[in-house]
Amino acid sequence: MRRRAARVVLLDPSDRILLLHGYEPDDPSVTWWFTPGGGVEEGESLDVAARRELAEETGITTALLGPVLWERSCAFDFDGRRWEQDEWYYLARTDDVRVHTGGLTELEQRSVDGLRWWTCEELLASHETVYPTRLAELLRRLLDEGPPLSPIHLGTERD
């Protein structure tokens, strides 16, 4: 099954990015960091899905949603099944850095154990797994050059 997903590159006034910390429910030692976002529901537009997912996963409802920065396709094993999805990454900005995870789905409750605001320098220095895999360098370019004129295609990532 292939799904469409809207993801959010959420930046605070200090240009820190908010990432969620996830893990494989069957093996909590397998961890990674990722941007807020998720599957687009039937009849939902990408931008509406991005706002909904951001609110559900972070409690932040006042973010200003900007353009699509990046697109990628990916395939990975998670929670006992194979996921294949096309993702669109929206830029968003917020002044509200307080997060609340009360809207997580049942699966997210079993696979997300926190959120963290990261500086670009912290991401560049980190050895932890982060998705998309080139997020640190993509964020550096975004902060240095601003949003691209049209979405950058990141290619396909497969686990």
DSSP file with accessible surface (Angstrom, degrees, kcal/mol):
  #  RESIDUE AA STRUCTURE BP1 BP2  ACC     N-H-->O    O-->H-N    N-H-->O    O-->H-N    TCO  KAPPA ALPHA  PHI   PSI    X-CA   Y-CA   Z-CA
    1    1 A M              0   0  161      0, 0.0    83,-0.9     0, 0.0     2,-0.4   0.000 360.0 360.0 360.0 132.9    0.0    0.0    0.0
    2    2 A R  E     -a   84   0A 102     81,-0.1     2,-0.3    83,-0.0    83,-0.2  -0.889 360.0-174.6-108.5 138.2    1.3    3.4   -0.9
    3    3 A R  E     -a   85   0A  77     81,-2.1    83,-2.2    -2,-0.4     2,-0.4  -0.922  23.8-122.9-131.1 161.2    0.3    6.5    0.9
    4    4 A R  E     -a   86   0A 112     -2,-0.3    36,-2.8    36,-0.3     2,-0.4  -0.831  29.7-168.2 -99.4 139.2    0.7   10.3    0.7
    5    5 A A  E     -aB  87  39A   0     81,-2.9    83,-2.0    -2,-0.4     2,-0.5  -0.986  14.8-152.3-132.8 139.5    2.2   12.1    3.7
    6    6 A A  E     -aB  88  38A   0     32,-2.4    32,-2.0    -2,-0.4     2,-0.3  -0.950  20.3-173.3-108.1 127.2    2.5   15.7    4.6
    7    7 A R  E     -aB  89  37A  17     81,-3.3    83,-3.1    -2,-0.5     2,-0.5  -0.832  12.7-138.6-120.8 159.7    5.5   16.6    6.8
    8    8 A V  E     -a   90   0A   0     28,-2.8     2,-1.1    -2,-0.3    83,-0.2  -0.975   9.3-157.4-129.0 125.8    6.4   19.9    8.5
    9    9 A V  E     -a   91   0A   0     81,-3.6    83,-2.3    -2,-0.5     2,-0.6  -0.845  30.4-166.4 -93.8  91.5    9.8   21.6    9.0
   10   10 A L  E     -a   92   0A   0     -2,-1.1     8,-1.8     8,-0.4     2,-0.4  -0.775   6.7-172.2 -92.7 121.0    8.8   23.6   12.0
   11   11 A L  E     -aC  93  17A   0     81,-2.6    83,-2.1    -2,-0.6     6,-0.2  -0.899  10.5-148.6-113.9 141.5   11.1   26.4   13.0
   12   12 A D    >   -     0   0    3      4,-1.9     3,-2.3    -2,-0.4    83,-0.2  -0.348  45.2 -84.0 -94.0-179.6   11.0   28.6   16.1
   13   13 A P  T 3  S+     0   0   82      0, 0.0    82,-0.1     0, 0.0    -1,-0.0   0.755 131.7  53.4 -60.8 -20.3   12.1   32.3   16.2
   14   14 A S  T 3  S-     0   0   90      2,-0.1     3,-0.1   105,-0.0    -3,-0.0   0.248 120.0-109.6 -95.1  11.3   15.7   31.1   16.8
   15   15 A D    <   +     0   0   58     -3,-2.3     2,-0.3     1,-0.2   105,-0.2   0.731  68.3 149.5  65.1  25.0   15.6   28.9   13.7
   16   16 A R        -     0   0   76    103,-0.1    -4,-1.9   104,-0.1     2,-0.4  -0.659  40.7-134.7 -82.2 147.9   15.5   25.7   15.8
   17   17 A I  E     -CD  11 118A   0    101,-2.8   101,-3.1    -2,-0.3     2,-0.5  -0.841   9.8-131.1-105.4 139.9   13.7   22.7   14.2
   18   18 A L  E     + D   0 117A   0     -8,-1.8    -8,-0.4    -2,-0.4     2,-0.3  -0.796  29.8 178.6 -92.7 126.3   11.3   20.6   16.1
   19   19 A L  E     - D   0 116A   0     97,-2.5    97,-2.4    -2,-0.5     2,-0.3  -0.948  21.8-135.7-125.9 147.4   11.8   16.8   15.8
   20   20 A L  E     -ED  34 115A   1     14,-3.3    14,-2.2    -2,-0.3     2,-0.6  -0.751  17.5-132.6 -95.6 148.3   10.0   13.9   17.3
   21   21 A H  E     +ED  33 114A  26     93,-3.1    92,-2.3    -2,-0.3    93,-0.6  -0.906  33.3 179.2-104.0 119.2   11.9   10.9   18.7
   22   22 A G  E     -ED  32 112A   1     10,-3.0    10,-2.1    -2,-0.6     2,-0.3  -0.740  12.0-172.6-118.5 166.5   10.6    7.6   17.5
   23   23 A Y  E     -E   31   0A  41     88,-2.2     8,-0.2    -2,-0.3     6,-0.1  -0.981  37.9 -91.4-152.6 160.1   11.3    3.9   18.0
   24   24 A E  E >   -E   27   0A  28      6,-1.9     3,-1.4     3,-0.7     6,-0.2  -0.636  33.9-140.5 -73.4 122.1   10.3    0.6   16.6
   25   25 A P  T 3  S+     0   0   24      0, 0.0    -1,-0.2     0, 0.0    86,-0.0   0.852 102.3  46.7 -56.0 -34.7    7.4   -0.7   18.9
   26   26 A D  T 3  S+     0   0  125      1,-0.3    -2,-0.0     2,-0.1    52,-0.0   0.597 127.3  26.2 -83.4 -10.8    8.8   -4.3   18.8
   27   27 A D  E X   -E   24   0A  72     -3,-1.4     3,-2.5     3,-0.1    -3,-0.7  -0.614  64.1-173.8-151.3  83.3   12.4   -3.2   19.5
   28   28 A P  E 3  S+     0   0A  81      0, 0.0    -2,-0.1     0, 0.0    -1,-0.1   0.599  80.2  74.2 -60.5  -7.8   12.7    0.1   21.4
   29   29 A S  E 3  S+     0   0A  94     -5,-0.1     2,-0.8     1,-0.1    -6,-0.0   0.680  79.7  81.0 -77.6 -15.4   16.5    0.1   20.9
   30   30 A V  E <   +     0   0A  68     -3,-2.5    -6,-1.9    -6,-0.2     2,-0.3  -0.817  69.8 164.3 -92.0 106.4   15.9    1.0   17.2
   31   31 A T  E     +E   23   0A  50     -2,-0.8    98,-0.3    -8,-0.2     2,-0.3  -0.832  16.6 165.8-126.8 163.0   15.4    4.8   17.3
   32   32 A W  E     -E   22   0A  42    -10,-2.1   -10,-3.0    -2,-0.3     2,-0.3  -0.972  29.7-119.4-163.2 165.9   15.4    7.9   15.1
   33   33 A W  E     +Ef  21 130A  23     96,-2.2    98,-2.4    -2,-0.3     2,-0.3  -0.887  35.7 169.8-111.8 146.9   14.3   11.5   14.9
   34   34 A F  E     -Ef  20 131A  29    -14,-2.2   -14,-3.3    -2,-0.3     3,-0.1  -0.984  34.3 -97.0-154.7 161.5   11.8   12.8   12.4
   35   35 A T        -     0   0    0     96,-0.6   -16,-0.2    -2,-0.3   -26,-0.1  -0.430  49.9 -94.1 -77.7 152.9    9.7   15.8   11.5
   36   36 A P  S    S+     0   0    0      0, 0.0   -28,-2.8     0, 0.0     2,-0.2  -0.321  78.4  85.3 -59.6 151.1    6.1   16.1   12.5
   37   37 A G  E     +B    7   0A   3     16,-0.3     2,-0.3   -30,-0.3   -30,-0.3  -0.782  38.3 174.1 142.0 176.0    3.6   14.9    9.9
   38   38 A G  E     -B    6   0A   4    -32,-2.0   -32,-2.4    -2,-0.2    15,-0.1  -0.976  41.5  -8.7 174.6-163.6    1.9   11.8    8.6
   39   39 A G  E     -B    5   0A  11     -2,-0.3     2,-0.4   -34,-0.2   -34,-0.3  -0.177  54.7-124.3 -64.0 141.9   -0.7   10.4    6.2
   40   40 A V        -     0   0   28    -36,-2.8   -36,-0.3     4,-0.0     2,-0.1  -0.714  29.2-133.6 -82.9 128.0   -3.1   12.4    4.2
   41   41 A E    >   -     0   0  110     -2,-0.4     3,-2.4     4,-0.2     8,-0.1  -0.442  37.9 -74.5 -81.9 159.1   -6.7   11.4    4.9
   42   42 A E  T 3  S+     0   0  200      1,-0.3    -1,-0.1    -2,-0.1     3,-0.1  -0.241 119.9   8.7 -54.8 129.6   -9.2   10.8    2.1
   43   43 A G  T 3  S+     0   0   87      1,-0.3     2,-0.3    -3,-0.1    -1,-0.3   0.455 101.1 125.3  79.7   1.8  -10.4   14.1    0.6
   44   44 A E    <   -     0   0   28     -3,-2.4    -1,-0.3     4,-0.0     2,-0.1  -0.729  56.7-131.1 -96.7 140.1   -7.8   16.1    2.6
   45   45 A S     >  -     0   0   50     -2,-0.3     4,-2.5     1,-0.1     5,-0.2  -0.443  26.1-110.7 -80.7 162.9   -5.3   18.4    0.9
   46   46 A L  H  > S+     0   0   28      1,-0.2     4,-2.5     2,-0.2     5,-0.2   0.917 117.3  48.7 -60.7 -44.2   -1.6   18.2    1.6
   47   47 A D  H  > S+     0   0   59      2,-0.2     4,-2.2     1,-0.2    -1,-0.2   0.904 111.4  49.1 -68.3 -36.4   -1.6   21.6    3.5
   48   48 A V  H  > S+     0   0   70      2,-0.2     4,-2.6     1,-0.2    -1,-0.2   0.926 111.9  49.9 -66.4 -40.6   -4.6   20.7    5.6
   49   49 A A  H  X S+     0   0    0     -4,-2.5     4,-3.0     2,-0.2     5,-0.3   0.910 108.7  53.0 -63.2 -41.2   -3.0   17.4    6.5
   50   50 A A  H  X S+     0   0    0     -4,-2.5     4,-2.3     1,-0.2    -2,-0.2   0.942 112.1  44.4 -60.5 -46.1    0.2   19.2    7.4
   51   51 A R  H  X S+     0   0  117     -4,-2.2     4,-2.3     2,-0.2    -2,-0.2   0.914 115.2  48.4 -64.6 -43.4   -1.6   21.5    9.8
   52   52 A R  H  X S+     0   0   42     -4,-2.6     4,-2.7     2,-0.2     5,-0.2   0.948 113.1  46.5 -62.6 -49.6   -3.7   18.6   11.3
   53   53 A E  H  X S+     0   0   13     -4,-3.0     4,-2.7     1,-0.2   -16,-0.3   0.909 111.2  52.4 -61.3 -41.7   -0.7   16.4   11.8
   54   54 A L  H  X>S+     0   0    7     -4,-2.3     4,-2.2    -5,-0.3     6,-0.7   0.939 112.1  45.8 -60.3 -45.1    1.3   19.2   13.4
   55   55 A A  H  X5S+     0   0   32     -4,-2.3     4,-1.9     4,-0.2    48,-0.2   0.924 114.9  47.1 -64.3 -43.9   -1.5   20.0   15.8
   56   56 A E  H  <5S+     0   0   53     -4,-2.7    47,-0.8     1,-0.2    -2,-0.2   0.908 119.9  37.1 -64.7 -42.4   -2.1   16.3   16.7
   57   57 A E  H  <5S+     0   0    3     -4,-2.7    -1,-0.2    -5,-0.2    -2,-0.2   0.737 135.3  16.7 -86.7 -23.3    1.6   15.5   17.3
   58   58 A T  H  <5S-     0   0    0     -4,-2.2    42,-3.0    -5,-0.3    -3,-0.2   0.554  88.1-125.5-124.3 -17.1    2.8   18.7   18.9
   59   59 A G     << +     0   0   32     -4,-1.9     2,-0.6    -5,-0.6    -4,-0.2   0.422  66.0 135.6  79.3  -1.0   -0.2   20.7   20.1
   60   60 A I        +     0   0    1     -6,-0.7    -1,-0.3     1,-0.1    -2,-0.2  -0.717  17.4 159.1 -86.7 119.3    0.9   23.7   18.1
   61   61 A T        +     0   0  116     -2,-0.6    -1,-0.1    -3,-0.1    -6,-0.1   0.409  62.0  67.8-116.9  -3.4   -2.0   25.2   16.2
   62   62 A T        +     0   0   87     34,-0.1    33,-0.1     2,-0.1    -1,-0.1   0.298  66.4 127.5-103.6   8.2   -0.6   28.7   15.5
   63   63 A A        -     0   0   19     31,-0.1     2,-0.7   -12,-0.1    31,-0.2  -0.378  59.5-128.1 -67.2 142.9    2.2   27.9   13.1
   64   64 A L  E     -G   93   0A 137     29,-3.0    29,-1.9    -2,-0.1     2,-0.4  -0.852  23.9-140.8 -91.7 116.5    2.3   29.8    9.8
   65   65 A L  E     -G   92   0A  34     -2,-0.7    27,-0.3    27,-0.2   -55,-0.0  -0.651  25.1-179.5 -83.4 129.6    2.5   27.2    7.0
   66   66 A G  E     -     0   0A  29     25,-4.2    -1,-0.1    -2,-0.4     3,-0.1  -0.112  35.1 -41.7-107.2-151.3    4.8   28.2    4.2
   67   67 A P  E     -     0   0A  66      0, 0.0    24,-2.6     0, 0.0     2,-0.4  -0.190  61.1 -93.5 -76.8 165.5    5.8   26.6    0.9
   68   68 A V  E     -G   90   0A  28     22,-0.2    22,-0.3     1,-0.2     3,-0.1  -0.667  40.6-177.6 -74.6 126.3    6.7   23.0    0.1
   69   69 A L  E     +     0   0A   0     20,-3.6    83,-2.7    -2,-0.4     2,-0.3   0.857  58.3   8.8 -91.0 -46.5   10.5   22.7    0.5
   70   70 A W  E     -Gh  89 152A   5     19,-1.0    19,-2.8    81,-0.3     2,-0.4  -0.950  53.1-157.2-140.5 155.8   11.2   19.1   -0.4
   71   71 A E  E     +Gh  88 153A  63     81,-2.4    83,-3.7    -2,-0.3    84,-0.4  -0.984  21.3 163.5-131.0 144.3    9.6   16.0   -1.9
   72   72 A R  E     -G   87   0A  14     15,-2.1    15,-3.6    -2,-0.4     2,-0.4  -0.990  28.3-138.9-153.1 160.1   10.7   12.4   -1.4
   73   73 A S  E     +Gh  86 156A  19     82,-2.2    84,-2.3    -2,-0.3     2,-0.3  -0.914  29.3 175.3-114.4 145.7    9.6    8.8   -1.7
   74   74 A C  E     -Gh  85 157A   3     11,-2.6    11,-2.7    -2,-0.4     2,-0.3  -0.984  20.8-162.5-149.3 159.2   10.5    6.3    0.9
   75   75 A A  E     +Gh  84 158A   1     82,-1.8    84,-2.2    -2,-0.3     2,-0.3  -0.989  24.2 153.4-142.7 135.0    9.9    2.7    1.9
   76   76 A F  E     -G   83   0A  42      7,-2.3     7,-3.3    -2,-0.3     2,-0.4  -0.990  41.7-111.9-158.4 157.2   10.5    1.2    5.3
   77   77 A D  E     +G   82   0A 103     -2,-0.3     2,-0.3     5,-0.2     5,-0.2  -0.830  43.8 159.0 -94.6 133.9    9.5   -1.5    7.7
   78   78 A F  E >   -G   81   0A  24      3,-2.6     3,-1.3    -2,-0.4    -2,-0.1  -0.943  59.3  -2.7-158.5 132.8    7.7   -0.4   10.8
   79   79 A D  T 3  S-     0   0   43     -2,-0.3     3,-0.1     1,-0.3   -55,-0.0   0.866 129.0 -51.2  53.7  41.2    5.4   -2.0   13.3
   80   80 A G  T 3  S+     0   0   75      1,-0.2     2,-0.3     0, 0.0    -1,-0.3   0.602 120.6  83.3  79.3  12.3    5.4   -5.3   11.5
   81   81 A R  E <  S- G   0  78A 100     -3,-1.3    -3,-2.6    -5,-0.0     2,-0.5  -0.952  77.3-108.4-143.6 164.8    4.5   -4.0    8.0
   82   82 A R  E     - G   0  77A  85     -2,-0.3     2,-0.4    -5,-0.2    -5,-0.2  -0.809  31.8-161.7 -94.0 127.5    6.0   -2.4    5.0
   83   83 A W  E     - G   0  76A  21     -7,-3.3    -7,-2.3    -2,-0.5     2,-0.4  -0.930  10.3-179.2-110.7 133.7    5.3    1.3    4.4
   84   84 A E  E     +aG   2  75A  66    -83,-0.9   -81,-2.1    -2,-0.4     2,-0.3  -0.999  18.2 160.5-130.2 126.5    5.7    3.0    1.1
   85   85 A Q  E     -aG   3  74A   4    -11,-2.7   -11,-2.6    -2,-0.4     2,-0.5  -0.996  39.4-135.2-149.7 155.1    4.9    6.7    0.9
   86   86 A D  E     -aG   4  73A  42    -83,-2.2   -81,-2.9    -2,-0.3     2,-0.4  -0.930  33.8-158.9-104.9 130.8    5.4    9.9   -1.0
   87   87 A E  E     -aG   5  72A   5    -15,-3.6   -15,-2.1    -2,-0.5     2,-0.4  -0.920  16.5-164.2-121.6 142.0    6.2   12.8    1.3
   88   88 A W  E     -aG   6  71A  47    -83,-2.0   -81,-3.3    -2,-0.4     2,-0.6  -0.991  15.2-150.0-120.7 126.3    5.9   16.6    0.9
   89   89 A Y  E     -aG   7  70A   1    -19,-2.8   -20,-3.6    -2,-0.4   -19,-1.0  -0.871  12.2-162.4-104.1 113.3    7.8   18.7    3.5
   90   90 A Y  E     -aG   8  68A  26    -83,-3.1   -81,-3.6    -2,-0.6     2,-0.3  -0.730  16.6-128.0 -92.3 142.7    6.3   22.1    4.3
   91   91 A L  E     +a    9   0A  17    -24,-2.6   -25,-4.2    -2,-0.3     2,-0.3  -0.681  34.7 174.3 -80.4 138.6    8.1   25.0    5.9
   92   92 A A  E     -aG  10  65A   0    -83,-2.3   -81,-2.6    -2,-0.3     2,-0.4  -0.992  16.3-156.2-144.2 150.5    6.3   26.4    9.0
   93   93 A R  E     +aG  11  64A  99    -29,-1.9   -29,-3.0    -2,-0.3     2,-0.3  -0.959  12.9 177.8-126.6 146.1    7.2   29.0   11.6
   94   94 A T        -     0   0    7    -83,-2.1   -31,-0.1    -2,-0.4    -2,-0.0  -0.994  31.5-159.8-145.5 149.5    5.9   29.4   15.1
   95   95 A D  S    S+     0   0  141     -2,-0.3     2,-0.8   -83,-0.2    -1,-0.1   0.509  80.1  87.2 -95.0 -13.6    6.5   31.7   18.1
   96   96 A D        +     0   0   36      1,-0.1   -34,-0.1     2,-0.0   -33,-0.0  -0.793  47.0 170.5 -93.1 108.6    5.0   29.0   20.4
   97   97 A V        +     0   0   56     -2,-0.8     2,-0.4     2,-0.1    -1,-0.1   0.433  44.1 107.7 -99.4   1.5    7.6   26.5   21.5
   98   98 A R        -     0   0  188    -39,-0.1     2,-0.3     2,-0.0    -2,-0.0  -0.649  55.5-159.9 -79.4 131.8    5.5   24.7   24.1
   99   99 A V        -     0   0   60     -2,-0.4     2,-0.3    16,-0.1   -40,-0.2  -0.832  15.8-173.9-116.7 153.6    4.5   21.3   22.9
  100  100 A H        -     0   0  129    -42,-3.0     3,-0.3    -2,-0.3   -40,-0.1  -0.972  10.0-165.7-145.4 126.3    1.8   18.9   23.9
  101  101 A T    >   +     0   0   57     -2,-0.3     3,-1.6     1,-0.2   -42,-0.1   0.110  52.6 118.0-103.4  24.3    1.5   15.3   22.6
  102  102 A G  T 3  S+     0   0   53      1,-0.3    -1,-0.2   -44,-0.1   -45,-0.1   0.663  70.2  60.1 -66.2 -15.5   -2.1   14.6   23.7
  103  103 A G  T 3  S+     0   0   36    -47,-0.8    -1,-0.3    -3,-0.3   -46,-0.1   0.320  73.4 130.5 -96.7  10.3   -3.3   14.1   20.1
  104  104 A L    <   -     0   0   17     -3,-1.6   -47,-0.1   -47,-0.1    -3,-0.0  -0.341  58.2-119.9 -64.6 142.5   -1.0   11.2   19.3
  105  105 A T     >  -     0   0   64      1,-0.1     4,-2.6    -2,-0.0     5,-0.2  -0.230  32.4 -98.3 -69.8 171.1   -2.6    8.2   17.7
  106  106 A E  H  > S+     0   0  117      1,-0.2     4,-1.3     2,-0.2     5,-0.1   0.919 126.7  48.3 -59.9 -43.8   -2.5    4.8   19.4
  107  107 A L  H  4 S+     0   0   35      1,-0.2     4,-0.5     2,-0.2     3,-0.4   0.928 111.3  50.1 -63.8 -42.6    0.5    3.8   17.1
  108  108 A E  H >> S+     0   0   28      1,-0.2     4,-1.8     2,-0.2     3,-1.2   0.892 105.7  56.3 -64.3 -36.4    2.3    7.0   17.8
  109  109 A Q  H 3< S+     0   0  124     -4,-2.6    -1,-0.2     1,-0.3    -2,-0.2   0.835 110.0  46.7 -62.8 -30.0    1.8    6.5   21.6
  110  110 A R  T 3< S+     0   0   88     -4,-1.3    -1,-0.3    -3,-0.4    -2,-0.2   0.495 124.5  30.8 -87.0  -4.4    3.5    3.2   21.2
  111  111 A S  T <4 S+     0   0    7     -3,-1.2   -88,-2.2    -4,-0.5     2,-0.4   0.405 102.8  72.7-138.7   3.5    6.4    4.6   19.1
  112  112 A V  E  <  +D   22   0A  16     -4,-1.8   -90,-0.2   -90,-0.2    -1,-0.1  -0.990  41.0 170.5-124.3 127.7    7.1    8.2   20.1
  113  113 A D  E     -     0   0A  99    -92,-2.3     2,-0.3    -2,-0.4   -91,-0.1   0.210  59.8 -21.3-123.1  16.5    8.8    9.1   23.3
  114  114 A G  E     -D   21   0A  27    -93,-0.6   -93,-3.1     2,-0.0     2,-0.3  -0.907  48.1-121.6 163.1 171.0    9.6   12.7   23.0
  115  115 A L  E     -D   20   0A  38     -2,-0.3     2,-0.3   -95,-0.3   -95,-0.2  -0.949  22.8-173.2-132.9 155.5   10.1   15.9   21.1
  116  116 A R  E     -D   19   0A  85    -97,-2.4   -97,-2.5    -2,-0.3     2,-0.5  -0.984  24.7-130.4-153.5 139.6   13.1   18.3   21.0
  117  117 A W  E     -D   18   0A  30     -2,-0.3     2,-0.4   -99,-0.2   -99,-0.2  -0.800  34.1-165.7 -85.9 126.9   14.0   21.6   19.4
  118  118 A W  E     -D   17   0A   4   -101,-3.1  -101,-2.8    -2,-0.5     2,-0.2  -0.931  15.9-137.5-116.4 140.1   17.4   21.3   17.6
  119  119 A T     >  -     0   0   41     -2,-0.4     4,-2.1  -103,-0.2     5,-0.2  -0.538  31.2-114.0 -81.4 161.4   19.7   23.9   16.3
  120  120 A C  H  > S+     0   0    1   -105,-0.2     4,-2.8     1,-0.2     5,-0.2   0.908 118.4  54.8 -62.3 -38.8   21.2   23.3   12.9
  121  121 A E  H  > S+     0   0  112      1,-0.2     4,-1.8     2,-0.2    -1,-0.2   0.890 106.2  51.1 -63.1 -40.0   24.6   23.0   14.5
  122  122 A E  H  > S+     0   0   78      2,-0.2     4,-1.1     1,-0.2    -1,-0.2   0.913 111.7  47.6 -63.4 -41.5   23.4   20.3   16.9
  123  123 A L  H  < S+     0   0    8     -4,-2.1     3,-0.5     1,-0.2    -2,-0.2   0.916 110.2  51.7 -64.3 -44.3   21.9   18.3   13.9
  124  124 A L  H  < S+     0   0   90     -4,-2.8    -1,-0.2     1,-0.2    -2,-0.2   0.851 114.6  43.4 -61.4 -33.6   25.1   18.7   11.9
  125  125 A A  H  < S+     0   0   71     -4,-1.8    -1,-0.2    -5,-0.2    -2,-0.2   0.637  93.6 105.7 -86.7 -13.0   27.1   17.3   14.9
  126  126 A S     <  -     0   0   32     -4,-1.1    -3,-0.0    -3,-0.5    -4,-0.0  -0.336  50.1-165.6 -74.3 147.9   24.7   14.5   15.8
  127  127 A H        +     0   0  190      2,-0.1    -1,-0.1    -2,-0.1     2,-0.1   0.226  57.0 112.0-109.1   9.0   25.4   10.9   15.0
  128  128 A E  S    S-     0   0   90      1,-0.1     2,-0.3    -5,-0.1   -96,-0.1  -0.440  80.5 -95.1 -79.7 158.3   21.8    9.8   15.7
  129  129 A T        +     0   0   70    -98,-0.3   -96,-2.2    -2,-0.1     2,-0.4  -0.591  48.4 178.9 -75.3 129.3   19.5    8.6   12.9
  130  130 A V  E     -f   33   0A  20     -2,-0.3     5,-0.2   -98,-0.2   -96,-0.2  -0.994  23.0-108.8-134.1 139.2   17.4   11.5   11.4
  131  131 A Y  E    S+f   34   0A  52    -98,-2.4   -96,-0.6    -2,-0.4     2,-0.2  -0.965 102.5  39.1-119.9 136.8   14.8   11.4    8.6
  132  132 A P  S >  S-     0   0    1      0, 0.0     3,-2.1     0, 0.0     4,-0.2   0.581  95.1-132.9 -67.1 158.1   15.1   12.5    5.9
  133  133 A T  T 3  S+     0   0   84      1,-0.3     3,-0.3    -2,-0.2    -3,-0.1   0.741 101.9  45.3 -61.6 -26.4   18.6   11.4    6.0
  134  134 A R  T 3> S+     0   0   94      1,-0.2     4,-2.5     2,-0.1    -1,-0.3   0.085  75.3 123.9-101.9  24.6   20.1   14.7    4.8
  135  135 A L  H <>  +     0   0    1     -3,-2.1     4,-3.0    -5,-0.2     5,-0.3   0.885  68.6  54.4 -56.9 -43.0   18.0   16.8    7.1
  136  136 A A  H  > S+     0   0   19     -3,-0.3     4,-2.4     1,-0.2    -1,-0.2   0.944 113.6  40.4 -59.1 -48.3   21.0   18.6    8.7
  137  137 A E  H  > S+     0   0  108      2,-0.2     4,-2.3     1,-0.2    -1,-0.2   0.884 115.2  52.4 -70.6 -34.4   22.5   19.8    5.4
  138  138 A L  H  X S+     0   0    5     -4,-2.5     4,-2.4     2,-0.2    -2,-0.2   0.913 110.6  48.0 -65.1 -40.9   19.0   20.6    4.0
  139  139 A L  H  X S+     0   0    0     -4,-3.0     4,-2.9    -5,-0.2     5,-0.2   0.922 109.5  52.7 -65.6 -43.5   18.2   22.7    7.0
  140  140 A R  H  X S+     0   0   67     -4,-2.4     4,-2.2    -5,-0.3    -2,-0.2   0.936 111.6  46.5 -56.8 -45.4   21.6   24.5    6.7
  141  141 A R  H  X S+     0   0  121     -4,-2.3     4,-3.0     2,-0.2     5,-0.4   0.915 111.7  51.5 -64.3 -42.0   20.9   25.3    3.1
  142  142 A L  H  X S+     0   0   11     -4,-2.4     4,-2.3     1,-0.2    -2,-0.2   0.931 112.6  45.1 -60.2 -45.9   17.3   26.5    4.0
  143  143 A L  H  < S+     0   0   40     -4,-2.9    -1,-0.2     1,-0.2    -2,-0.2   0.866 119.2  42.3 -68.8 -33.9   18.6   28.8    6.7
  144  144 A D  H  < S+     0   0  106     -4,-2.2    -2,-0.2    -5,-0.2    -1,-0.2   0.878 131.7  19.7 -78.2 -39.4   21.4   30.2    4.5
  145  145 A E  H  < S-     0   0  133     -4,-3.0    -3,-0.2     1,-0.2    -2,-0.2   0.541  99.5-126.4-111.6 -13.5   19.5   30.6    1.2
  146  146 A G     <  -     0   0   29     -4,-2.3    -1,-0.2    -5,-0.4    -2,-0.1  -0.218  56.5 -26.8  85.3 176.4   15.8   30.7    2.2
  147  147 A P  S    S-     0   0   62      0, 0.0   -78,-0.1     0, 0.0   -79,-0.0  -0.291  73.7-106.3 -63.2 147.1   13.1   28.4    0.7
  148  148 A P        -     0   0   37      0, 0.0     4,-0.0     0, 0.0    -2,-0.0  -0.321  23.1-118.3 -68.6 157.9   13.7   27.1   -2.8
  149  149 A L  S    S+     0   0  188      1,-0.1   -80,-0.0     2,-0.1     3,-0.0   0.815 100.7  11.2 -67.2 -30.6   11.7   28.6   -5.7
  150  150 A S  S    S-     0   0   82    -81,-0.1    -1,-0.1   -83,-0.1   -81,-0.0  -0.968 105.2 -75.5-142.0 157.5   10.1   25.1   -6.3
  151  151 A P        -     0   0   50      0, 0.0     2,-0.5     0, 0.0   -81,-0.3  -0.212  43.8-129.1 -57.5 139.8   10.3   21.9   -4.2
  152  152 A I  E     -h   70   0A  41    -83,-2.7   -81,-2.4    -4,-0.0     2,-0.6  -0.782  17.0-132.9 -89.0 128.4   13.5   20.0   -4.3
  153  153 A H  E     -h   71   0A 113     -2,-0.5   -81,-0.2   -83,-0.2     3,-0.1  -0.737  17.0-168.3 -84.6 120.4   13.1   16.3   -5.1
  154  154 A L  E     -     0   0A  19    -83,-3.7   -82,-0.2    -2,-0.6     2,-0.2   0.459  33.2-131.1 -88.0  -3.0   15.2   14.3   -2.6
  155  155 A G  E     -     0   0A  22    -84,-0.4   -82,-2.2     2,-0.0     2,-0.4  -0.485  40.5 -42.4  88.3-158.2   14.9   11.1   -4.4
  156  156 A T  E     -h   73   0A  81    -84,-0.2     2,-0.4    -2,-0.2   -82,-0.2  -0.928  44.5-165.3-118.0 134.3   13.9    7.7   -3.0
  157  157 A E  E     -h   74   0A  34    -84,-2.3   -82,-1.8    -2,-0.4     2,-0.4  -0.981   9.8-177.6-117.9 131.1   15.1    6.2    0.3
  158  158 A R  E      h   75   0A 139     -2,-0.4   -82,-0.2   -84,-0.2   -74,-0.0  -0.994 360.0 360.0-129.2 133.9   14.5    2.5    1.0
  159  159 A D              0   0  113    -84,-2.2    -2,-0.0    -2,-0.4   -85,-0.0  -0.649 360.0 360.0 -87.4 360.0   15.4    0.6    4.2
